[in-house]
Amino acid sequence: MIVLASDYKEQLLKSYDTTKDSLIRALNSEELTPVSFYVEPYDTPKFWDILSKADGLITAFLPINENFLEKAPKLKAISVNATGYSTLDMEALTKHGVMMRHITSYCTREVAEHAIAMMLSLNKNFLQYSYEINSLKKWKYMDLSPRRTVNHLTLTIFGLGQIGKMTASLANALGMKVQAFDPYVDRSTAQKNNVDLVDLITALETSDVIINHMVLTDSNRNFFNEDFFVRLKKRPIFINVGRGKSVDEKALLSALEKEYIYAVGLDVLESEDPDMNNCPFTGMKNVLLTPHSAFYSEESNRALEEISGENMGIMLKELSKSFSRENK
């Protein structure tokens, strides 16, 4: 069996040794065909050559669609080493008989901390002060208007799943008023987490800070669009640590220019492989960018590698058993 681990060059893990070891442990059978494990960046000639022979693929961000799968005739299993899998065309996977597993939970605390850290940095004007000190050599706090401490602010979380609940817990500890917009969560669940469940109109009118934790679906693609930003009443801080395609980037830029938003924190962009030489958000004094790193910690890295390898091993083991049953 051949397993290929791949992503955009900038998104490849430093090592897939833990993933490979976890995969082998999950197989746990001498009767199964040995695994040949390859690591190769996406879209090189070698990548397409290995993919054409691969039984399994481990990836987080590759765009897997009909065209991709036609070039992978032997592919039967994809292990997504991430929680989101919006880059996978599920209908195409079904058509080609390809199994898929993703990581349901592994970086809850990390992403929540990242969102709160972005909020605190932007609310205290760290970016602007850093620019004035380092570029203008100015040491003058009064150049910027004072901000309110966060215990006076209302935070609205879009998407009250596991990560949203953790963010709510951290924000509550800071003394914030915490509310959430999530049509799939009932009021009692929100109350158990000390969160007020609100409708969209209330969110637009009362938010001082907005944090997006929504899972990307067809229904919320470009959810944060021109109509959304125009209707904001309090010029909030906007933070996206969910998925880039939840945000209409042109509308977000316009909202910044028209001052519908005070500041922005983005851990994700529309593209998972953005051209940073032409990214319109770079160099802006009120936009904090991080390279899809909210999940990144020693603990989450280890879990990501182990779980994605285990998931691949489980799928390959099941496929081997099915093949054996069919040939008896």
Residue frames relative to the residue before (quaternion, step in Angstrom):
aa qw qx qy qz dx dy dz
M 1.0000 0.0000 0.0000 0.0000 0.00 0.00 0.00
I 0.2165 -0.7728 0.5880 0.1008 3.54 -1.07 0.81
V 0.0569 -0.7793 0.6240 0.0014 3.56 -0.89 1.03
L 0.1535 -0.7844 0.5993 0.0444 3.54 -0.90 1.04
A 0.1369 -0.7479 0.6440 0.0848 3.57 -0.94 0.94
S 0.1649 0.8102 -0.5380 0.1639 3.57 -0.64 1.10
D 0.1112 0.7391 -0.6633 0.0364 3.50 -1.38 0.45
Y 0.6908 -0.3595 0.3565 0.5162 3.53 -1.28 -0.22
K 0.6530 -0.5653 0.3256 0.3846 3.57 -0.99 0.82
E 0.6973 0.4802 -0.2734 0.4565 3.59 0.92 -0.91
Q 0.7088 0.4630 -0.2511 0.4692 3.59 1.21 -0.47
L 0.4567 0.6850 -0.4564 0.3375 3.60 1.24 -0.08
L 0.4825 -0.6347 0.5168 0.3118 3.56 -1.10 0.72
K 0.5981 -0.5709 0.4161 0.3783 3.57 -1.17 0.52
S 0.7944 -0.0154 0.0263 0.6067 3.57 1.09 -0.68
Y 0.2156 -0.7606 0.6001 0.1220 3.55 -1.15 0.71
D 0.2964 0.7860 -0.4970 0.2176 3.59 1.24 0.40
T 0.6601 0.4996 -0.3090 0.4681 3.58 0.94 -0.87
T 0.6235 0.5363 -0.3290 0.4641 3.57 1.04 -0.78
K 0.6662 0.5032 -0.2970 0.4635 3.57 0.90 -0.93
D 0.6597 0.5075 -0.3091 0.4601 3.59 0.91 -0.90
S 0.6548 0.5108 -0.3059 0.4655 3.58 0.99 -0.85
L 0.6180 0.5453 -0.3279 0.4618 3.57 1.06 -0.78
I 0.6748 0.4940 -0.2926 0.4637 3.59 0.86 -0.97
R 0.6435 0.5161 -0.3290 0.4596 3.60 0.96 -0.80
A 0.6615 0.5167 -0.3096 0.4468 3.57 0.99 -0.84
L 0.6174 0.5291 -0.3442 0.4695 3.59 1.07 -0.66
N 0.0607 0.8831 -0.4620 0.0547 3.56 1.03 -0.90
S 0.6562 0.4629 -0.3440 0.4866 3.59 0.81 0.94
E 0.3880 -0.7293 0.5203 0.2166 3.55 -0.83 1.01
E 0.5935 0.6004 -0.3559 0.4006 3.56 1.23 -0.40
L 0.6349 0.5506 -0.3291 0.4306 3.58 1.19 -0.47
T 0.5994 -0.5655 0.4327 0.3657 3.52 -1.21 0.58
P 0.5177 -0.6413 0.4560 0.3358 3.63 -0.88 0.85
V 0.4058 -0.7188 0.5203 0.2186 3.54 -1.17 0.69
S 0.1896 -0.7197 0.6564 0.1232 3.55 -1.05 0.88
F 0.1312 -0.8292 0.5433 0.0037 3.56 -0.52 1.24
Y 0.0401 -0.8105 0.5836 -0.0289 3.58 -0.73 1.12
V 0.1457 -0.7414 0.6472 0.1015 3.55 -1.24 0.62
E 0.1659 0.7890 -0.5690 0.1617 3.57 -0.70 1.10
P 0.4861 -0.6606 0.4790 0.3127 3.63 -0.89 0.87
Y 0.6119 -0.5888 0.4077 0.3357 3.53 -1.21 0.62
D 0.8763 0.2022 -0.1445 0.4127 3.48 -1.35 0.65
T 0.4633 0.5916 -0.5092 0.4196 3.56 1.04 0.78
P 0.6461 -0.5036 0.3739 0.4349 3.63 -1.15 0.32
K 0.6461 0.5202 -0.3211 0.4571 3.57 1.03 -0.79
F 0.5975 0.5671 -0.3575 0.4400 3.59 1.06 -0.75
W 0.7120 0.4555 -0.2711 0.4605 3.59 0.75 -1.03
D 0.6141 0.5419 -0.3500 0.4546 3.59 1.10 -0.62
I 0.6797 0.4650 -0.2934 0.4855 3.60 0.89 -0.92
L 0.6369 0.5488 -0.3340 0.4262 3.58 0.94 -0.88
S 0.6362 0.5538 -0.3336 0.4210 3.59 0.99 -0.78
K 0.7410 0.3713 -0.2102 0.5184 3.59 1.23 -0.44
A 0.5407 0.6891 -0.3692 0.3105 3.57 1.28 -0.33
D 0.3438 -0.7063 0.5849 0.2019 3.52 -1.20 0.75
G 0.8096 0.1221 -0.0387 0.5729 3.56 1.11 -0.70
L 0.1415 -0.7743 0.6136 0.0623 3.56 -1.19 0.68
I 0.1260 -0.7635 0.6305 0.0606 3.55 -0.97 0.96
T 0.2239 0.7760 -0.5511 0.2096 3.57 -0.60 1.14
A 0.3314 -0.7282 0.5582 0.2197 3.55 -1.29 0.30
F 0.8575 0.2262 -0.0364 0.4607 3.55 0.81 -1.02
L 0.4838 0.6986 -0.4455 0.2818 3.62 1.14 -0.22
P 0.4394 -0.6948 0.5035 0.2658 3.62 -1.02 0.81
I 0.0348 -0.8317 0.5533 -0.0292 3.56 -0.10 1.29
N 0.1373 0.7926 -0.5687 0.1719 3.53 -0.35 1.33
E 0.7876 -0.3123 0.2254 0.4810 3.57 -1.29 -0.22
N 0.6693 0.5064 -0.3006 0.4530 3.57 0.87 -0.94
F 0.6363 0.5299 -0.3123 0.4656 3.57 1.01 -0.86
L 0.7141 0.4742 -0.2636 0.4423 3.57 0.80 -1.03
E 0.5844 0.5700 -0.3729 0.4411 3.57 1.13 -0.50
K 0.6861 0.4477 -0.2719 0.5049 3.57 1.21 -0.50
A 0.7016 0.3867 -0.2468 0.5453 3.58 1.32 0.09
P 0.0470 -0.8768 0.4777 0.0289 3.60 0.66 1.10
K 0.7172 0.4362 -0.2562 0.4793 3.61 1.14 -0.54
L 0.4774 0.7131 -0.4190 0.2968 3.57 1.27 -0.29
K 0.0232 -0.8241 0.5649 -0.0329 3.56 -0.80 1.05
A 0.8040 0.1723 -0.0841 0.5629 3.61 1.20 -0.28
I 0.0628 -0.7693 0.6353 0.0255 3.55 -1.04 0.89
S 0.1279 -0.7599 0.6346 0.0583 3.54 -0.87 1.04
V 0.2236 -0.7825 0.5718 0.1039 3.57 -0.57 1.20
N 0.1922 -0.7954 0.5623 0.1192 3.59 -0.52 1.10
A 0.5972 0.4387 -0.3942 0.5436 3.50 0.71 1.32
T 0.5557 -0.5893 0.4474 0.3791 3.57 -1.25 0.15
G 0.7174 0.4213 -0.2485 0.4961 3.59 1.00 -0.80
Y 0.0658 -0.7974 0.5991 0.0308 3.54 -1.15 0.63
S 0.2225 0.8215 -0.4949 0.1752 3.56 1.11 0.73
T 0.6160 0.5447 -0.3599 0.4408 3.63 1.21 -0.25
L 0.6139 0.5405 -0.3465 0.4592 3.59 1.29 -0.05
D 0.3101 -0.7119 0.6021 0.1860 3.57 -0.96 0.93
M 0.2821 -0.8173 0.4781 0.1548 3.56 -0.10 1.30
E 0.6101 0.5414 -0.3571 0.4551 3.58 1.08 -0.61
A 0.6502 0.5076 -0.3109 0.4721 3.57 1.00 -0.80
L 0.6267 0.5285 -0.3369 0.4631 3.58 1.03 -0.77
T 0.6520 0.5095 -0.3103 0.4680 3.57 0.95 -0.86
K 0.6448 0.5351 -0.3165 0.4446 3.56 0.93 -0.91
H 0.7557 0.3760 -0.1991 0.4979 3.59 0.95 -0.87
G 0.4742 -0.7095 0.4220 0.3061 3.58 1.25 0.11
V 0.4103 0.7106 -0.4671 0.3294 3.57 1.07 0.76
M 0.3460 -0.7298 0.5568 0.1939 3.57 -0.83 1.04
M 0.0783 -0.7922 0.6034 0.0473 3.58 -1.20 0.52
R 0.0073 0.7480 -0.6635 -0.0156 3.53 -1.16 0.74
H 0.1059 -0.7689 0.6256 0.0792 3.54 -1.11 0.70
I 0.5530 -0.5930 0.4606 0.3611 3.57 -1.30 0.16
T 0.3361 -0.7941 0.4720 0.1835 3.57 -0.40 1.20
S 0.8059 -0.0872 0.0772 0.5804 3.60 1.02 -0.69
Y 0.2541 0.7860 -0.5442 0.1468 3.59 -0.81 0.94
C 0.7958 0.2651 -0.1353 0.5273 3.65 1.10 -0.39
T 0.1443 0.8443 -0.5042 0.1100 3.57 1.11 0.68
R 0.7044 0.4581 -0.2681 0.4713 3.56 0.77 -1.05
E 0.6464 0.5537 -0.3259 0.4116 3.57 0.92 -0.92
V 0.7030 0.4611 -0.2814 0.4626 3.60 0.80 -0.98
A 0.6326 0.5295 -0.3312 0.4580 3.57 1.02 -0.78
E 0.6528 0.5041 -0.3124 0.4713 3.59 0.94 -0.87
H 0.6332 0.5430 -0.3275 0.4437 3.57 1.00 -0.85
A 0.6616 0.5086 -0.3033 0.4600 3.57 0.93 -0.91
I 0.6753 0.4822 -0.2956 0.4733 3.58 0.92 -0.89
A 0.6297 0.5305 -0.3352 0.4580 3.60 1.02 -0.77
M 0.6310 0.5179 -0.3266 0.4764 3.58 1.00 -0.80
M 0.6499 0.5311 -0.3157 0.4426 3.56 0.90 -0.93
L 0.6905 0.4789 -0.2853 0.4609 3.58 0.82 -1.00
S 0.6500 0.5238 -0.3200 0.4479 3.61 0.95 -0.84
L 0.6957 0.4672 -0.2753 0.4711 3.55 0.91 -0.94
N 0.6568 0.5143 -0.3210 0.4485 3.58 0.98 -0.75
K 0.7160 0.4073 -0.2466 0.5106 3.60 1.14 -0.60
N 0.4711 -0.7254 0.4100 0.2896 3.60 1.28 0.31
F 0.1843 0.8243 -0.5208 0.1241 3.60 1.07 0.64
L 0.6440 0.5326 -0.3356 0.4347 3.59 0.94 -0.83
Q 0.6871 0.4883 -0.2906 0.4527 3.57 0.84 -0.97
Y 0.6670 0.4938 -0.3051 0.4672 3.58 0.96 -0.89
S 0.6272 0.5385 -0.3346 0.4524 3.57 1.01 -0.79
Y 0.6436 0.5134 -0.3174 0.4705 3.57 1.01 -0.82
E 0.6814 0.4928 -0.3054 0.4467 3.60 0.81 -0.94
I 0.6839 0.4813 -0.2924 0.4639 3.58 0.97 -0.82
N 0.7655 0.4049 -0.2103 0.4537 3.57 0.74 -1.06
S 0.7652 0.3631 -0.2009 0.4922 3.60 0.98 -0.79
L 0.7798 0.3223 -0.1646 0.5109 3.57 0.95 -0.87
K 0.3285 -0.7730 0.4734 0.2653 3.58 1.34 -0.20
K 0.4327 0.6877 -0.4581 0.3606 3.54 1.09 0.82
W 0.1232 -0.7720 0.6221 0.0431 3.56 -1.06 0.84
K 0.4278 0.6995 -0.4404 0.3657 3.53 0.49 1.23
Y 0.2782 -0.8081 0.4970 0.1501 3.58 -0.17 1.28
M 0.6513 0.5610 -0.3254 0.3940 3.60 1.07 -0.66
D 0.4497 0.6802 -0.4601 0.3514 3.60 1.24 0.00
L 0.7496 0.3094 -0.1761 0.5579 3.57 1.20 -0.54
S 0.5222 -0.6321 0.4719 0.3242 3.54 -1.09 0.69
P 0.5133 -0.6500 0.4526 0.3304 3.60 -0.98 0.72
R 0.2978 -0.7351 0.5838 0.1733 3.55 -1.20 0.64
R 0.5278 -0.6042 0.4867 0.3455 3.54 -1.25 0.39
T 0.5169 -0.6053 0.4909 0.3542 3.58 -1.12 0.57
V 0.6252 -0.6206 0.3227 0.3462 3.55 -1.03 0.81
N 0.5789 0.5847 -0.3927 0.4108 3.62 1.14 -0.38
H 0.6467 0.4697 -0.3269 0.5043 3.59 1.31 -0.04
L 0.6425 0.5633 -0.3012 0.4232 3.59 1.29 -0.13
T 0.3483 -0.7021 0.5843 0.2105 3.52 -1.31 0.54
L 0.1646 -0.7810 0.5995 0.0600 3.54 -0.77 1.11
T 0.1048 -0.7645 0.6324 0.0686 3.55 -0.98 0.90
I 0.1868 -0.7743 0.6006 0.0700 3.53 -0.79 1.13
F 0.1897 -0.7600 0.6128 0.1046 3.56 -0.81 1.02
G 0.7791 0.1947 -0.2012 0.5608 3.54 -0.35 1.32
L 0.0083 0.8338 -0.5492 0.0551 3.58 0.05 1.31
G 0.1997 0.7607 -0.5803 0.2116 3.55 0.58 1.20
Q 0.8086 -0.2391 0.1687 0.5105 3.59 -1.16 -0.50
I 0.6943 0.4574 -0.2875 0.4755 3.57 0.88 -0.92
G 0.6270 0.5438 -0.3315 0.4487 3.58 1.00 -0.80
K 0.6500 0.5099 -0.3112 0.4698 3.58 1.01 -0.79
M 0.6449 0.5050 -0.3256 0.4723 3.58 1.01 -0.76
T 0.6311 0.5174 -0.3297 0.4746 3.59 1.00 -0.78
A 0.6294 0.5346 -0.3246 0.4613 3.57 1.01 -0.82
S 0.6439 0.5289 -0.3183 0.4520 3.57 0.98 -0.85
L 0.6741 0.4805 -0.2944 0.4775 3.59 0.91 -0.87
A 0.6627 0.5002 -0.3071 0.4652 3.59 0.98 -0.84
N 0.6192 0.5314 -0.3398 0.4677 3.58 1.04 -0.72
A 0.6394 0.5309 -0.3223 0.4531 3.57 1.02 -0.78
L 0.6646 0.4787 -0.2882 0.4960 3.58 1.23 -0.53
G 0.5468 -0.6508 0.3775 0.3673 3.57 1.28 -0.02
M 0.4219 0.7169 -0.4628 0.3065 3.59 1.20 0.31
K 0.4268 -0.5985 0.5881 0.3374 3.52 -1.32 0.28
V 0.0993 -0.8288 0.5506 0.0034 3.57 -0.57 1.17
Q 0.0533 0.7747 -0.6274 0.0580 3.52 -0.92 1.00
A 0.1990 -0.7942 0.5673 0.0887 3.56 -1.21 0.41
F 0.2062 -0.7114 0.6533 0.1569 3.48 -1.31 0.57
D 0.3010 0.7215 -0.5730 0.2461 3.55 -0.63 1.17
P 0.2818 -0.8057 0.4973 0.1553 3.61 -0.24 1.23
Y 0.6767 0.4953 -0.2910 0.4605 3.61 1.25 -0.25
V 0.6443 0.4851 -0.3173 0.4989 3.58 1.30 0.08
D 0.3554 -0.7380 0.5288 0.2223 3.57 -0.92 0.88
R 0.6802 -0.5367 0.3324 0.3725 3.53 -1.24 0.55
S 0.6401 0.5374 -0.3377 0.4328 3.59 0.99 -0.75
T 0.6237 0.5274 -0.3354 0.4694 3.61 1.05 -0.74
A 0.6471 0.5096 -0.3152 0.4714 3.55 0.97 -0.85
Q 0.6666 0.5185 -0.3056 0.4397 3.59 0.88 -0.91
K 0.6196 0.5498 -0.3371 0.4474 3.58 1.08 -0.74
N 0.7253 0.3916 -0.2178 0.5227 3.54 1.21 -0.54
N 0.4836 -0.6973 0.4046 0.3409 3.55 1.31 0.40
V 0.5014 0.6196 -0.4185 0.4354 3.53 1.03 0.96
D 0.3267 -0.7126 0.5845 0.2092 3.56 -1.05 0.80
L 0.2913 -0.7402 0.5789 0.1794 3.57 -0.86 0.94
V 0.0305 -0.8291 0.5573 -0.0335 3.59 -0.64 1.10
D 0.4925 -0.6231 0.5060 0.3362 3.55 -1.28 0.34
L 0.7166 -0.4736 0.2969 0.4172 3.56 -1.27 0.26
I 0.6374 0.5361 -0.3395 0.4370 3.59 0.93 -0.82
T 0.6521 0.5057 -0.3080 0.4735 3.59 0.95 -0.87
A 0.6344 0.5331 -0.3252 0.4556 3.57 1.00 -0.85
L 0.6764 0.5032 -0.2923 0.4515 3.57 0.90 -0.93
E 0.7350 0.4499 -0.2320 0.4513 3.57 0.99 -0.78
T 0.7955 0.3602 -0.1563 0.4615 3.61 1.07 -0.62
S 0.5582 0.6582 -0.3816 0.3310 3.63 1.20 -0.27
D 0.2124 -0.7289 0.6382 0.1279 3.54 -1.06 0.92
V 0.7655 0.1037 -0.0510 0.6329 3.54 1.24 -0.59
I 0.0942 -0.7689 0.6303 0.0506 3.56 -1.04 0.83
I 0.0328 -0.7799 0.6250 0.0027 3.57 -0.89 0.98
N 0.2337 -0.7846 0.5623 0.1166 3.55 -0.79 1.05
H 0.0109 0.7786 -0.6257 0.0453 3.54 -0.82 1.14
M 0.3745 0.7662 -0.4699 0.2278 3.62 1.19 0.18
V 0.4339 -0.6240 0.5812 0.2909 3.52 -1.24 0.63
L 0.4487 -0.7078 0.4735 0.2709 3.58 -0.87 0.89
T 0.0484 0.7634 -0.6414 0.0583 3.54 -0.95 1.01
D 0.6800 -0.4620 0.3543 0.4457 3.57 -1.26 0.12
S 0.6772 0.5219 -0.2951 0.4266 3.57 1.06 -0.71
N 0.7812 0.3031 -0.1971 0.5089 3.63 1.09 -0.44
R 0.3181 0.7253 -0.5327 0.2984 3.58 1.19 0.46
N 0.8227 0.0415 -0.0952 0.5589 3.62 -0.79 1.06
F 0.1641 0.8083 -0.5411 0.1638 3.57 1.07 0.77
F 0.7204 0.3555 -0.2128 0.5562 3.56 0.99 -0.89
N 0.1481 0.8190 -0.5186 0.1956 3.53 0.18 1.38
E 0.7789 -0.3375 0.2326 0.4747 3.57 -1.28 -0.13
D 0.6518 0.5194 -0.3173 0.4524 3.58 0.91 -0.89
F 0.6296 0.5327 -0.3277 0.4608 3.58 1.03 -0.78
F 0.7310 0.4520 -0.2600 0.4402 3.58 0.66 -1.09
V 0.6211 0.5559 -0.3429 0.4332 3.60 1.02 -0.75
R 0.7201 0.4710 -0.2424 0.4482 3.58 1.04 -0.78
L 0.4598 0.6729 -0.4602 0.3520 3.61 1.24 0.01
K 0.3051 -0.7980 0.5017 0.1356 3.58 -0.89 0.96
K 0.8033 0.3571 -0.1429 0.4546 3.61 0.99 -0.79
R 0.4311 -0.7182 0.4520 0.3067 3.62 1.24 0.32
P 0.0771 0.8654 -0.4904 0.0682 3.57 0.70 1.09
I 0.5142 -0.5161 0.5593 0.3956 3.48 -1.47 -0.06
F 0.1417 -0.7949 0.5874 0.0551 3.59 -0.92 0.94
I 0.0251 -0.8123 0.5811 -0.0439 3.57 -0.73 1.10
N 0.0725 -0.7927 0.6048 0.0261 3.57 -0.88 0.96
V 0.0865 0.7629 -0.6336 0.0948 3.54 -0.61 1.23
G 0.4723 0.6584 -0.4388 0.3884 3.56 1.26 0.51
R 0.7108 -0.3433 0.2934 0.5392 3.55 -0.22 -1.31
G 0.5764 -0.6423 0.3922 0.3185 3.55 -0.98 0.89
K 0.6868 0.5036 -0.2858 0.4393 3.56 0.99 -0.81
S 0.4886 0.6227 -0.4512 0.4123 3.59 1.24 0.18
V 0.7390 0.3887 -0.1872 0.5175 3.56 1.25 -0.50
D 0.3362 -0.6819 0.6144 0.2107 3.54 -1.04 0.87
E 0.3205 -0.8082 0.4590 0.1829 3.58 -0.16 1.27
K 0.6142 0.5332 -0.3563 0.4598 3.61 1.04 -0.64
A 0.6571 0.4981 -0.3052 0.4764 3.56 1.00 -0.83
L 0.6352 0.5258 -0.3298 0.4597 3.59 1.04 -0.73
L 0.6370 0.5192 -0.3223 0.4699 3.58 0.98 -0.80
S 0.6488 0.5130 -0.3054 0.4718 3.54 0.98 -0.88
A 0.6480 0.5245 -0.3155 0.4533 3.58 1.00 -0.84
L 0.6331 0.5103 -0.3271 0.4814 3.58 1.09 -0.66
E 0.6675 0.5095 -0.2970 0.4546 3.57 0.91 -0.93
K 0.7365 0.4001 -0.2180 0.5000 3.57 1.02 -0.84
E 0.4233 -0.7504 0.4149 0.2925 3.56 1.39 0.12
Y 0.2704 0.7226 -0.5718 0.2787 3.55 0.90 0.95
I 0.7452 0.2696 -0.1348 0.5948 3.56 1.31 -0.52
Y 0.4452 -0.6967 0.4947 0.2679 3.58 -1.04 0.77
A 0.7806 -0.1465 0.1490 0.5891 3.58 0.85 -0.99
V 0.2501 -0.7822 0.5616 0.1009 3.54 -1.24 0.53
G 0.0971 -0.7552 0.6444 0.0705 3.54 -1.15 0.74
L 0.0150 -0.8165 0.5753 -0.0463 3.58 -0.64 1.13
D 0.1328 -0.7683 0.6217 0.0741 3.55 -0.77 1.05
V 0.7622 0.2450 -0.1358 0.5836 3.57 1.29 -0.29
L 0.1795 -0.7515 0.6255 0.1083 3.53 -1.23 0.64
E 0.7159 -0.4299 0.3044 0.4584 3.58 -1.26 0.18
S 0.7459 0.3203 -0.1845 0.5541 3.57 0.99 -0.82
E 0.3888 -0.6950 0.5516 0.2483 3.56 -1.10 0.73
D 0.7371 0.2701 -0.1860 0.5909 3.58 1.31 -0.13
P 0.0265 0.8737 -0.4855 0.0176 3.57 0.74 1.07
D 0.4333 -0.6484 0.5624 0.2748 3.53 -1.26 0.57
M 0.2271 -0.8322 0.4903 0.1242 3.57 -0.04 1.26
N 0.5601 0.5890 -0.3979 0.4255 3.58 1.21 -0.25
N 0.7799 0.2770 -0.1439 0.5425 3.56 1.19 -0.50
C 0.3858 0.7177 -0.4923 0.3060 3.58 1.20 0.41
P 0.3941 -0.7657 0.4528 0.2311 3.63 -0.56 1.08
F 0.6456 0.5487 -0.3237 0.4211 3.60 1.20 -0.35
T 0.5552 0.6120 -0.4114 0.3847 3.60 1.17 -0.31
G 0.7985 0.3078 -0.2318 0.4625 3.54 -1.13 0.72
M 0.5399 0.6092 -0.4232 0.3979 3.61 1.21 -0.05
K 0.4714 -0.7283 0.4327 0.2452 3.56 -0.84 1.01
N 0.7544 0.3202 -0.2122 0.5323 3.59 1.21 -0.25
V 0.6104 0.4897 -0.3741 0.4976 3.57 1.16 0.65
L 0.1513 -0.7840 0.6005 0.0426 3.54 -0.69 1.18
L 0.0867 -0.8135 0.5751 0.0001 3.57 -0.62 1.19
T 0.0124 0.7523 -0.6585 -0.0136 3.54 -1.14 0.75
P 0.5041 -0.7257 0.3969 0.2485 3.62 -0.97 0.88
H 0.6918 -0.4621 0.2637 0.4882 3.57 0.59 1.22
S 0.3851 0.7548 -0.4287 0.3134 3.53 1.01 0.95
A 0.3571 0.7713 -0.4794 0.2184 3.60 1.24 0.04
F 0.6720 0.5164 -0.2901 0.4445 3.58 1.06 -0.75
Y 0.5931 0.6922 -0.3095 0.2706 3.53 1.21 -0.73
S 0.3223 0.6944 -0.5988 0.2353 3.55 -0.68 1.18
E 0.6690 -0.4726 0.3617 0.4454 3.58 -1.23 0.23
E 0.6866 0.4988 -0.2865 0.4447 3.56 0.90 -0.95
S 0.7022 0.4645 -0.2829 0.4595 3.58 0.85 -0.92
N 0.6011 0.5602 -0.3591 0.4427 3.59 1.07 -0.68
R 0.6653 0.5018 -0.2981 0.4655 3.54 0.91 -0.94
A 0.6687 0.4976 -0.3016 0.4628 3.57 0.91 -0.90
L 0.6348 0.5414 -0.3262 0.4445 3.58 0.96 -0.89
E 0.6921 0.4795 -0.2824 0.4597 3.56 0.83 -0.98
E 0.6865 0.4930 -0.2923 0.4474 3.57 0.88 -0.93
I 0.7008 0.4788 -0.2829 0.4467 3.59 0.83 -0.98
S 0.6637 0.4992 -0.3235 0.4535 3.60 0.93 -0.83
G 0.6436 0.5045 -0.3211 0.4777 3.58 1.06 -0.67
E 0.6462 0.5161 -0.3143 0.4662 3.55 0.98 -0.86
N 0.6426 0.5285 -0.3263 0.4487 3.58 0.93 -0.88
M 0.6557 0.4976 -0.3164 0.4715 3.59 0.95 -0.83
G 0.6506 0.5257 -0.3158 0.4479 3.57 0.95 -0.84
I 0.6430 0.5208 -0.3163 0.4640 3.56 0.98 -0.83
M 0.6760 0.4904 -0.2997 0.4612 3.59 0.91 -0.90
L 0.6709 0.4912 -0.3084 0.4621 3.61 0.90 -0.86
K 0.6248 0.5361 -0.3345 0.4585 3.57 1.05 -0.72
E 0.6620 0.4935 -0.2989 0.4783 3.56 0.97 -0.87
L 0.6470 0.5149 -0.3216 0.4614 3.57 0.97 -0.80
S 0.6459 0.5151 -0.3204 0.4634 3.59 1.00 -0.77
K 0.6384 0.5168 -0.3219 0.4708 3.59 1.00 -0.78
S 0.6512 0.5131 -0.3154 0.4617 3.56 0.97 -0.88
F 0.6425 0.5222 -0.3160 0.4633 3.57 1.00 -0.85
S 0.6549 0.5154 -0.3122 0.4560 3.58 0.99 -0.85
R 0.6483 0.5163 -0.3190 0.4598 3.59 1.00 -0.87
E 0.6669 0.5211 -0.3012 0.4393 3.57 0.97 -0.89
N 0.7485 0.4042 -0.2135 0.4803 3.59 1.10 -0.64
K 0.4649 0.6552 -0.4631 0.3743 3.60 1.22 0.32
